[in-house]
């Protein structure tokens, strides 16, 4: 257990209009009212200078503190996902520093040592809110235990099936990303959609999302093929796609790295003029704009504008680059700090405040939790250009537009 006072393969939105920015300068940034799929970010770069401490000091037990809210952060601090967990934990520290709050105490518990043990320790220590866990399988364990103690859980998973019963999901949702980019494509006259879907849980969800999104947008899915990411499987799927029917838009529902492998095969086998579409997973691939075959491709994701500023501050403090999911940790603290303004220490967390219809705004833009406990996000559509990825359609400011 550590305390502070301050993915596996990359896995882990109805069309809206122009969106908003929060100011992230070096001062406080406050939220404005307004499966087990873990996306793998870039491995943190080696430090180039003196490295600041990478985590809070290890302590034995919690000191008595009746003036601050006790909030638990449950993430993997050891094991294969420790890099992601450490990035999230460090980002929560930055959020506490930036908000300059003296009302919230965050204690980190290592879920890699056992999700049940971590949540039981957190509850025994008197925490009234849980941020995390990262993995859906851990959320399934932690949720019911926390619910019996009337403690809400704000998980960083993107698996909708674990939401509900006091568990809220903050992770980036492929369903919303696909709805957003399909709606954008339909507005620009594209109507016949094909899809290349990876086998597995993420692919199943992406395929179902595409079928619903295209139907709602008034288009037609002419062919959907699955693949297992091997070169032979990818080529076979593309040839089946070519033989089945024509399409003017093609969703490659996988990471940007896989899209870079798939796109040249598509261009040579019936998809020379098709508009390529991607999911939120493309947002973590920095080499898309170097590929001529991806020029003009669209994908929907959260905005990176404020995240780039967070990453710069993170590198300055910790001497390494954060994983992209670190913004979830940062925004979860901002949400907590905002609600803490009207939350008296010692009382249960006012979970009803999480369901504010106007939503919140943070590093990743506007978001709100729906009735199911899943974060709905205001997404922007990006276009891959020659040497740069640009914003084709900005994210909305909030949910009243």
HUMOQUI-V506053 format. One record per residue. N is the residue number from 1. PHI is phi in degrees with one decimal (none if undefined). PSI is psi in radians with two decimals (none if undefined). D_LAST is the distance of its C-alpha to the last C-alpha in Angstrom with 1 decimal. Layout:
# HUMOQUI-V506053
n:N phi:PHI psi:PSI d_last:D_LAST
n:N phi:PHI psi:PSI d_last:D_LAST
This chain:
# HUMOQUI-V506053
n:1 phi:none psi:2.31 d_last:43.4
n:2 phi:-125.3 psi:2.72 d_last:42.1
n:3 phi:-137.1 psi:2.56 d_last:40.4
n:4 phi:-139.5 psi:2.56 d_last:38.4
n:5 phi:-101.0 psi:0.81 d_last:37.4
n:6 phi:-110.4 psi:none d_last:34.7
n:7 phi:none psi:1.92 d_last:33.9
n:8 phi:39.9 psi:2.97 d_last:37.1
n:9 phi:-59.0 psi:2.53 d_last:35.4
n:10 phi:-56.2 psi:1.90 d_last:31.8
n:11 phi:-140.1 psi:-0.76 d_last:30.0
n:12 phi:-129.7 psi:none d_last:27.8
n:13 phi:none psi:2.16 d_last:14.3
n:14 phi:-37.1 psi:2.58 d_last:12.5
n:15 phi:-63.3 psi:2.29 d_last:11.2
n:16 phi:-124.4 psi:3.03 d_last:7.8
n:17 phi:-103.7 psi:-3.05 d_last:7.0
n:18 phi:-47.7 psi:2.41 d_last:8.5
n:19 phi:-116.2 psi:3.08 d_last:9.1
n:20 phi:-104.5 psi:2.91 d_last:11.2
n:21 phi:-121.1 psi:2.48 d_last:14.8
n:22 phi:-97.9 psi:2.66 d_last:17.0
n:23 phi:-87.0 psi:2.21 d_last:20.4
n:24 phi:-124.8 psi:1.74 d_last:23.3
n:25 phi:-118.8 psi:-2.15 d_last:26.4
n:26 phi:-106.5 psi:-0.03 d_last:29.5
n:27 phi:-93.5 psi:-2.99 d_last:28.5
n:28 phi:-67.9 psi:2.52 d_last:26.5
n:29 phi:-123.3 psi:2.04 d_last:23.0
n:30 phi:-107.0 psi:2.59 d_last:21.3
n:31 phi:-68.1 psi:2.41 d_last:18.4
n:32 phi:-103.8 psi:2.37 d_last:15.5
n:33 phi:-63.0 psi:-3.14 d_last:14.0
n:34 phi:169.4 psi:none d_last:10.4
n:35 phi:none psi:-2.07 d_last:32.1
n:36 phi:57.9 psi:0.72 d_last:32.9
n:37 phi:-93.5 psi:2.00 d_last:31.4
n:38 phi:-111.3 psi:1.95 d_last:31.5
n:39 phi:-64.3 psi:2.28 d_last:30.2
n:40 phi:-87.9 psi:2.04 d_last:33.0
n:41 phi:-85.5 psi:3.11 d_last:32.2
n:42 phi:-65.0 psi:2.43 d_last:34.7
n:43 phi:-60.2 psi:2.38 d_last:37.7
n:44 phi:-54.4 psi:2.33 d_last:37.9
n:45 phi:-71.2 psi:2.60 d_last:39.9
n:46 phi:-61.7 psi:2.54 d_last:43.3
n:47 phi:-59.6 psi:2.49 d_last:43.4
n:48 phi:-106.1 psi:-0.03 d_last:44.5
n:49 phi:-154.4 psi:-2.89 d_last:45.7
n:50 phi:-59.1 psi:2.31 d_last:46.4
n:51 phi:-96.9 psi:2.27 d_last:44.2
n:52 phi:-74.7 psi:2.86 d_last:42.8
n:53 phi:-54.8 psi:2.37 d_last:43.2
n:54 phi:-89.7 psi:0.01 d_last:40.9
n:55 phi:-167.3 psi:2.99 d_last:40.4
n:56 phi:-68.9 psi:2.84 d_last:41.1
n:57 phi:-71.4 psi:2.43 d_last:44.6
n:58 phi:-77.0 psi:2.29 d_last:46.1
n:59 phi:-128.3 psi:2.83 d_last:47.1
n:60 phi:-104.3 psi:1.81 d_last:49.0
n:61 phi:78.2 psi:3.01 d_last:47.1
n:62 phi:-104.4 psi:2.42 d_last:44.7
n:63 phi:-71.7 psi:2.74 d_last:45.9
n:64 phi:-69.0 psi:2.28 d_last:45.5
n:65 phi:-153.9 psi:1.80 d_last:42.4
n:66 phi:-94.7 psi:-0.03 d_last:41.3
n:67 phi:-103.0 psi:-0.20 d_last:38.9
n:68 phi:-122.1 psi:2.73 d_last:36.3
n:69 phi:-81.2 psi:2.36 d_last:34.2
n:70 phi:-94.0 psi:2.08 d_last:35.7
n:71 phi:-125.1 psi:2.30 d_last:33.3
n:72 phi:-98.3 psi:2.39 d_last:34.6
n:73 phi:-109.1 psi:2.00 d_last:33.5
n:74 phi:-109.5 psi:1.80 d_last:34.9
n:75 phi:-143.7 psi:2.82 d_last:35.1
n:76 phi:-74.2 psi:2.08 d_last:38.0
n:77 phi:-107.5 psi:0.02 d_last:40.1
n:78 phi:-145.4 psi:3.00 d_last:42.9
n:79 phi:82.4 psi:-2.96 d_last:43.5
n:80 phi:-66.0 psi:-0.42 d_last:41.7
n:81 phi:-104.0 psi:0.31 d_last:38.2
n:82 phi:-62.8 psi:-0.59 d_last:39.3
n:83 phi:-62.3 psi:-0.76 d_last:37.8
n:84 phi:-66.7 psi:-0.78 d_last:34.2
n:85 phi:-61.1 psi:-0.71 d_last:35.0
n:86 phi:-66.1 psi:-0.68 d_last:36.5
n:87 phi:-61.4 psi:-0.76 d_last:33.5
n:88 phi:-63.6 psi:-0.79 d_last:31.2
n:89 phi:-62.2 psi:-0.76 d_last:33.7
n:90 phi:-64.1 psi:-0.64 d_last:34.1
n:91 phi:-66.5 psi:-0.60 d_last:30.4
n:92 phi:-65.2 psi:-0.63 d_last:30.3
n:93 phi:-63.0 psi:-0.78 d_last:33.1
n:94 phi:-60.7 psi:-0.68 d_last:31.2
n:95 phi:-64.7 psi:-0.72 d_last:28.3
n:96 phi:-65.3 psi:-0.68 d_last:30.7
n:97 phi:-66.4 psi:-0.74 d_last:32.4
n:98 phi:-68.8 psi:-0.64 d_last:29.3
n:99 phi:-80.3 psi:-0.28 d_last:28.1
n:100 phi:55.0 psi:0.60 d_last:31.7
n:101 phi:-77.2 psi:2.53 d_last:31.4
n:102 phi:-119.0 psi:0.31 d_last:34.6
n:103 phi:-108.5 psi:-0.11 d_last:33.2
n:104 phi:-127.9 psi:2.28 d_last:32.8
n:105 phi:-114.8 psi:2.14 d_last:35.6
n:106 phi:-109.8 psi:2.24 d_last:34.8
n:107 phi:-118.0 psi:2.31 d_last:37.6
n:108 phi:-98.8 psi:2.34 d_last:37.6
n:109 phi:-123.8 psi:2.38 d_last:39.4
n:110 phi:-85.8 psi:1.89 d_last:40.5
n:111 phi:-73.3 psi:-0.31 d_last:39.4
n:112 phi:-66.4 psi:-0.32 d_last:41.7
n:113 phi:-88.6 psi:0.03 d_last:44.5
n:114 phi:127.2 psi:2.07 d_last:43.3
n:115 phi:-65.0 psi:-0.74 d_last:40.0
n:116 phi:-64.6 psi:-0.75 d_last:41.7
n:117 phi:-63.1 psi:-0.70 d_last:43.9
n:118 phi:-64.3 psi:-0.81 d_last:41.0
n:119 phi:-70.4 psi:-0.65 d_last:38.9
n:120 phi:-64.6 psi:-0.67 d_last:42.1
n:121 phi:-66.4 psi:-0.72 d_last:43.0
n:122 phi:-62.8 psi:-0.72 d_last:39.6
n:123 phi:-70.0 psi:-0.68 d_last:39.8
n:124 phi:-63.7 psi:-0.51 d_last:43.4
n:125 phi:-80.3 psi:-0.04 d_last:42.4
n:126 phi:90.8 psi:0.26 d_last:40.1
n:127 phi:-69.3 psi:2.40 d_last:36.7
n:128 phi:-107.0 psi:-0.02 d_last:33.9
n:129 phi:-150.3 psi:2.47 d_last:31.1
n:130 phi:-117.1 psi:2.18 d_last:31.4
n:131 phi:-101.5 psi:2.21 d_last:29.4
n:132 phi:102.8 psi:-3.09 d_last:30.3
n:133 phi:-82.4 psi:-3.09 d_last:32.1
n:134 phi:-83.8 psi:-0.76 d_last:31.5
n:135 phi:-94.2 psi:2.51 d_last:33.0
n:136 phi:-62.3 psi:-0.70 d_last:32.2
n:137 phi:-64.0 psi:-0.55 d_last:35.8
n:138 phi:-72.7 psi:-0.64 d_last:36.0
n:139 phi:-63.1 psi:-0.62 d_last:32.9
n:140 phi:-65.6 psi:-0.52 d_last:34.8
n:141 phi:-80.9 psi:-0.80 d_last:37.7
n:142 phi:-72.4 psi:-0.68 d_last:36.0
n:143 phi:-52.1 psi:-1.00 d_last:33.5
n:144 phi:-62.9 psi:-0.62 d_last:36.1
n:145 phi:-66.3 psi:-0.79 d_last:38.2
n:146 phi:-66.8 psi:-0.65 d_last:35.5
n:147 phi:-62.2 psi:-0.65 d_last:34.3
n:148 phi:-64.4 psi:-0.42 d_last:37.9
n:149 phi:-97.2 psi:0.09 d_last:37.6
n:150 phi:60.4 psi:0.70 d_last:34.2
n:151 phi:-115.6 psi:2.03 d_last:32.8
n:152 phi:-68.3 psi:2.70 d_last:29.3
n:153 phi:-122.8 psi:2.17 d_last:29.0
n:154 phi:-109.7 psi:1.67 d_last:26.1
n:155 phi:-85.2 psi:2.67 d_last:27.3
n:156 phi:-94.3 psi:0.11 d_last:26.7
n:157 phi:-70.7 psi:2.81 d_last:27.5
n:158 phi:-113.2 psi:0.27 d_last:25.3
n:159 phi:-90.6 psi:1.83 d_last:27.3
n:160 phi:-60.9 psi:-0.41 d_last:25.2
n:161 phi:-68.4 psi:-0.28 d_last:28.5
n:162 phi:-95.4 psi:-0.05 d_last:29.3
n:163 phi:-75.3 psi:2.67 d_last:26.2
n:164 phi:104.7 psi:2.86 d_last:26.9
n:165 phi:65.7 psi:0.55 d_last:29.7
n:166 phi:93.0 psi:0.01 d_last:28.5
n:167 phi:-104.9 psi:2.20 d_last:27.6
n:168 phi:-112.7 psi:2.45 d_last:24.1
n:169 phi:-109.8 psi:2.11 d_last:23.4
n:170 phi:-100.3 psi:-0.22 d_last:21.8
n:171 phi:-61.4 psi:2.77 d_last:23.2
n:172 phi:-72.9 psi:2.20 d_last:21.4
n:173 phi:-100.1 psi:2.13 d_last:21.1
n:174 phi:-62.4 psi:-0.56 d_last:22.5
n:175 phi:-59.9 psi:-0.81 d_last:20.8
n:176 phi:-66.9 psi:-0.67 d_last:17.3
n:177 phi:-63.3 psi:-0.77 d_last:18.6
n:178 phi:-68.4 psi:-0.71 d_last:20.3
n:179 phi:-59.0 psi:-0.73 d_last:17.5
n:180 phi:-66.6 psi:-0.83 d_last:15.4
n:181 phi:-73.5 psi:-0.58 d_last:18.4
n:182 phi:-66.8 psi:-0.75 d_last:19.6
n:183 phi:-61.0 psi:-0.70 d_last:16.4
n:184 phi:-63.7 psi:-0.75 d_last:16.6
n:185 phi:-64.9 psi:-0.71 d_last:20.3
n:186 phi:-64.9 psi:-0.67 d_last:20.0
n:187 phi:-61.9 psi:-0.42 d_last:17.7
n:188 phi:-102.9 psi:0.35 d_last:20.7
n:189 phi:91.8 psi:-0.01 d_last:23.3
n:190 phi:-82.3 psi:2.37 d_last:24.7
n:191 phi:-134.5 psi:-0.36 d_last:25.7
n:192 phi:-108.8 psi:1.97 d_last:28.7
n:193 phi:-109.1 psi:2.34 d_last:28.1
n:194 phi:-112.3 psi:2.95 d_last:30.8
n:195 phi:-152.5 psi:2.45 d_last:30.7
n:196 phi:-114.5 psi:2.04 d_last:33.0
n:197 phi:-120.5 psi:2.17 d_last:32.6
n:198 phi:-69.7 psi:2.53 d_last:34.7
n:199 phi:-68.7 psi:2.54 d_last:36.8
n:200 phi:123.0 psi:-3.13 d_last:35.8
n:201 phi:-62.2 psi:-0.82 d_last:33.1
n:202 phi:-60.5 psi:-0.78 d_last:30.4
n:203 phi:-61.5 psi:-0.72 d_last:31.3
n:204 phi:-60.2 psi:-0.77 d_last:31.4
n:205 phi:-67.5 psi:-0.70 d_last:27.9
n:206 phi:-64.6 psi:-0.74 d_last:26.7
n:207 phi:-63.0 psi:-0.79 d_last:28.6
n:208 phi:-63.1 psi:-0.70 d_last:27.3
n:209 phi:-63.3 psi:-0.72 d_last:23.7
n:210 phi:-63.3 psi:-0.80 d_last:24.4
n:211 phi:-58.0 psi:-0.79 d_last:26.0
n:212 phi:-67.5 psi:-0.77 d_last:23.1
n:213 phi:-64.1 psi:-0.75 d_last:20.5
n:214 phi:-67.0 psi:-0.72 d_last:22.7
n:215 phi:-61.4 psi:-0.81 d_last:23.4
n:216 phi:-64.9 psi:-0.54 d_last:19.9
n:217 phi:-86.0 psi:-0.08 d_last:19.2
n:218 phi:83.4 psi:0.40 d_last:22.4
n:219 phi:-104.9 psi:-2.94 d_last:24.6
n:220 phi:-134.5 psi:2.32 d_last:27.9
n:221 phi:-90.7 psi:1.96 d_last:29.3
n:222 phi:-90.8 psi:-0.41 d_last:32.8
n:223 phi:-165.6 psi:2.47 d_last:34.2
n:224 phi:-138.1 psi:2.13 d_last:33.5
n:225 phi:-122.9 psi:2.52 d_last:36.3
n:226 phi:-104.2 psi:2.74 d_last:36.9
n:227 phi:-150.1 psi:2.86 d_last:38.8
n:228 phi:-112.9 psi:0.29 d_last:40.3
n:229 phi:78.4 psi:-0.02 d_last:39.8
n:230 phi:-81.5 psi:2.64 d_last:43.4
n:231 phi:-54.4 psi:-0.75 d_last:44.2
n:232 phi:-65.2 psi:-0.72 d_last:46.1
n:233 phi:-67.6 psi:-0.70 d_last:43.3
n:234 phi:-62.2 psi:-0.82 d_last:40.6
n:235 phi:-62.3 psi:-0.73 d_last:42.9
n:236 phi:-63.4 psi:-0.72 d_last:43.8
n:237 phi:-64.8 psi:-0.72 d_last:40.1
n:238 phi:-65.1 psi:-0.70 d_last:39.3
n:239 phi:-67.8 psi:-0.63 d_last:42.4
n:240 phi:-65.8 psi:-0.67 d_last:41.5
n:241 phi:-62.3 psi:-0.76 d_last:38.1
n:242 phi:-64.6 psi:-0.70 d_last:39.9
n:243 phi:-75.8 psi:-0.48 d_last:42.4
n:244 phi:-74.1 psi:-0.82 d_last:40.1
n:245 phi:-177.3 psi:3.03 d_last:37.9
n:246 phi:-86.4 psi:2.76 d_last:35.9
n:247 phi:-148.3 psi:2.61 d_last:32.3
n:248 phi:-108.9 psi:-0.10 d_last:30.1
n:249 phi:-141.4 psi:2.41 d_last:27.8
n:250 phi:-130.9 psi:2.12 d_last:29.2
n:251 phi:-88.3 psi:2.16 d_last:27.6
n:252 phi:-103.6 psi:1.70 d_last:29.8
n:253 phi:-87.7 psi:1.11 d_last:28.6
n:254 phi:-151.6 psi:-3.02 d_last:30.5
n:255 phi:-66.7 psi:2.85 d_last:30.7
n:256 phi:-61.6 psi:-0.60 d_last:30.7
n:257 phi:-62.7 psi:-0.75 d_last:34.5
n:258 phi:-68.5 psi:-0.67 d_last:35.1
n:259 phi:-59.8 psi:-0.63 d_last:33.0
n:260 phi:-64.1 psi:-0.53 d_last:35.3
n:261 phi:-80.9 psi:-0.63 d_last:38.2
n:262 phi:-78.7 psi:-0.72 d_last:36.8
n:263 phi:-55.1 psi:-0.79 d_last:35.5
n:264 phi:-60.9 psi:-0.61 d_last:39.0
n:265 phi:-69.0 psi:-0.69 d_last:40.3
n:266 phi:-62.0 psi:-0.80 d_last:37.5
n:267 phi:-62.1 psi:-0.52 d_last:38.1
n:268 phi:-91.2 psi:-0.10 d_last:41.8
n:269 phi:-133.8 psi:1.05 d_last:41.5
n:270 phi:95.7 psi:-0.15 d_last:39.5
n:271 phi:-115.6 psi:0.58 d_last:36.1
n:272 phi:-61.4 psi:-0.60 d_last:37.0
n:273 phi:-111.0 psi:0.02 d_last:34.2
n:274 phi:-69.6 psi:2.54 d_last:31.5
n:275 phi:-80.2 psi:2.13 d_last:28.2
n:276 phi:-85.2 psi:2.44 d_last:28.3
n:277 phi:-123.3 psi:2.56 d_last:25.3
n:278 phi:-129.3 psi:3.10 d_last:25.2
n:279 phi:-108.4 psi:-3.05 d_last:23.7
n:280 phi:-61.9 psi:-0.36 d_last:22.6
n:281 phi:-66.0 psi:-0.40 d_last:26.3
n:282 phi:-66.8 psi:-0.35 d_last:26.7
n:283 phi:-65.9 psi:-0.32 d_last:25.0
n:284 phi:-97.2 psi:0.02 d_last:28.2
n:285 phi:-100.7 psi:1.96 d_last:30.5
n:286 phi:-85.4 psi:-0.02 d_last:31.3
n:287 phi:-108.4 psi:0.19 d_last:33.6
n:288 phi:-57.3 psi:-0.76 d_last:31.4
n:289 phi:-71.0 psi:-0.15 d_last:31.5
n:290 phi:-85.7 psi:-0.10 d_last:35.3
n:291 phi:-102.2 psi:1.99 d_last:35.5
n:292 phi:-59.4 psi:-0.57 d_last:35.9
n:293 phi:-72.8 psi:-0.26 d_last:35.3
n:294 phi:-96.7 psi:0.00 d_last:31.8
n:295 phi:-58.7 psi:2.31 d_last:30.8
n:296 phi:88.7 psi:-0.10 d_last:27.6
n:297 phi:-68.4 psi:2.59 d_last:26.6
n:298 phi:-117.3 psi:2.52 d_last:22.9
n:299 phi:-148.9 psi:2.67 d_last:21.7
n:300 phi:-112.2 psi:2.38 d_last:18.6
n:301 phi:-162.5 psi:3.08 d_last:18.7
n:302 phi:-68.6 psi:2.71 d_last:17.5
n:303 phi:-71.2 psi:2.53 d_last:17.9
n:304 phi:-96.7 psi:-0.02 d_last:21.4
n:305 phi:-56.7 psi:-0.93 d_last:21.0
n:306 phi:-78.1 psi:-0.52 d_last:21.5
n:307 phi:-62.3 psi:-0.67 d_last:23.6
n:308 phi:-60.3 psi:-0.62 d_last:26.1
n:309 phi:-69.3 psi:-0.69 d_last:26.6
n:310 phi:-62.7 psi:-0.75 d_last:27.2
n:311 phi:-63.4 psi:-0.65 d_last:29.6
n:312 phi:-64.2 psi:-0.78 d_last:31.5
n:313 phi:-65.4 psi:-0.68 d_last:31.9
n:314 phi:-61.3 psi:-0.84 d_last:33.0
n:315 phi:-62.9 psi:-0.64 d_last:35.6
n:316 phi:-64.8 psi:-0.62 d_last:37.0
n:317 phi:-86.4 psi:-0.70 d_last:37.6
n:318 phi:-107.9 psi:-0.10 d_last:38.6
n:319 phi:70.4 psi:0.36 d_last:40.1
n:320 phi:-154.0 psi:2.83 d_last:38.3
n:321 phi:-85.2 psi:2.49 d_last:35.0
n:322 phi:-81.3 psi:2.80 d_last:32.7
n:323 phi:-75.3 psi:2.65 d_last:31.5
n:324 phi:-59.3 psi:-0.53 d_last:27.8
n:325 phi:-69.4 psi:-0.14 d_last:27.2
n:326 phi:-58.8 psi:-0.51 d_last:28.2
n:327 phi:-63.7 psi:-0.47 d_last:24.6
n:328 phi:-64.6 psi:-0.70 d_last:24.2
n:329 phi:-64.3 psi:-0.77 d_last:27.0
n:330 phi:-60.5 psi:-0.87 d_last:25.7
n:331 phi:-67.8 psi:-0.55 d_last:22.2
n:332 phi:-66.1 psi:-0.58 d_last:24.0
n:333 phi:-72.0 psi:-0.71 d_last:26.0
n:334 phi:-59.4 psi:-0.74 d_last:23.2
n:335 phi:-60.5 psi:-0.80 d_last:21.7
n:336 phi:-61.6 psi:-0.78 d_last:25.2
n:337 phi:-63.2 psi:-0.70 d_last:25.9
n:338 phi:-61.9 psi:-0.87 d_last:22.8
n:339 phi:-67.5 psi:-0.51 d_last:23.8
n:340 phi:-63.8 psi:-0.32 d_last:27.4
n:341 phi:-61.9 psi:-0.49 d_last:26.9
n:342 phi:-119.3 psi:0.35 d_last:27.2
n:343 phi:-114.8 psi:2.03 d_last:29.3
n:344 phi:-79.8 psi:2.30 d_last:33.0
n:345 phi:-54.3 psi:2.44 d_last:35.4
n:346 phi:93.8 psi:-0.32 d_last:37.4
n:347 phi:-94.7 psi:2.77 d_last:34.9
n:348 phi:-59.7 psi:2.62 d_last:33.0
n:349 phi:-63.3 psi:2.31 d_last:29.6
n:350 phi:-76.4 psi:1.42 d_last:26.9
n:351 phi:-60.4 psi:-0.47 d_last:25.3
n:352 phi:-59.2 psi:-0.47 d_last:23.0
n:353 phi:-66.3 psi:-0.40 d_last:21.1
n:354 phi:-68.5 psi:-0.37 d_last:20.1
n:355 phi:-98.5 psi:0.44 d_last:18.1
n:356 phi:-59.1 psi:2.11 d_last:15.6
n:357 phi:-63.1 psi:-0.48 d_last:12.5
n:358 phi:-75.3 psi:-0.30 d_last:10.5
n:359 phi:75.3 psi:-2.86 d_last:12.4
n:360 phi:-136.4 psi:3.01 d_last:14.2
n:361 phi:-139.9 psi:2.43 d_last:14.5
n:362 phi:-149.1 psi:-2.73 d_last:17.8
n:363 phi:-54.9 psi:-0.69 d_last:19.8
n:364 phi:-91.6 psi:0.22 d_last:18.0
n:365 phi:92.6 psi:-2.87 d_last:14.5
n:366 phi:-74.2 psi:2.46 d_last:11.9
n:367 phi:-154.5 psi:2.75 d_last:13.3
n:368 phi:-151.8 psi:2.71 d_last:14.0
n:369 phi:-92.7 psi:2.27 d_last:16.9
n:370 phi:-83.7 psi:-3.07 d_last:16.8
n:371 phi:-62.2 psi:-0.47 d_last:19.6
n:372 phi:-80.7 psi:-0.16 d_last:21.9
n:373 phi:90.4 psi:0.27 d_last:21.6
n:374 phi:-102.2 psi:2.35 d_last:20.0
n:375 phi:-71.4 psi:2.09 d_last:17.6
n:376 phi:-90.6 psi:2.31 d_last:14.4
n:377 phi:-121.1 psi:2.54 d_last:13.5
n:378 phi:-83.9 psi:1.97 d_last:11.0
n:379 phi:-108.2 psi:2.61 d_last:13.5
n:380 phi:-101.6 psi:2.74 d_last:14.6
n:381 phi:-104.0 psi:2.22 d_last:17.1
n:382 phi:-106.5 psi:2.64 d_last:20.4
n:383 phi:-121.8 psi:2.33 d_last:23.3
n:384 phi:-80.9 psi:2.11 d_last:26.9
n:385 phi:-114.5 psi:-2.92 d_last:28.8
n:386 phi:-82.2 psi:1.69 d_last:32.4
n:387 phi:90.4 psi:-0.07 d_last:32.8
n:388 phi:-156.5 psi:2.66 d_last:29.2
n:389 phi:-105.5 psi:2.17 d_last:25.9
n:390 phi:-116.4 psi:2.88 d_last:23.0
n:391 phi:-85.4 psi:2.05 d_last:19.2
n:392 phi:-87.4 psi:-0.56 d_last:18.6
n:393 phi:-150.4 psi:1.93 d_last:14.8
n:394 phi:-64.8 psi:2.77 d_last:13.1
n:395 phi:-75.1 psi:2.62 d_last:11.1
n:396 phi:-70.8 psi:2.80 d_last:7.5
n:397 phi:-71.9 psi:-0.61 d_last:7.8
n:398 phi:-165.5 psi:-2.70 d_last:6.7
n:399 phi:-113.1 psi:0.20 d_last:5.6
n:400 phi:-97.9 psi:-0.01 d_last:3.8
n:401 phi:-90.4 psi:none d_last:0.0
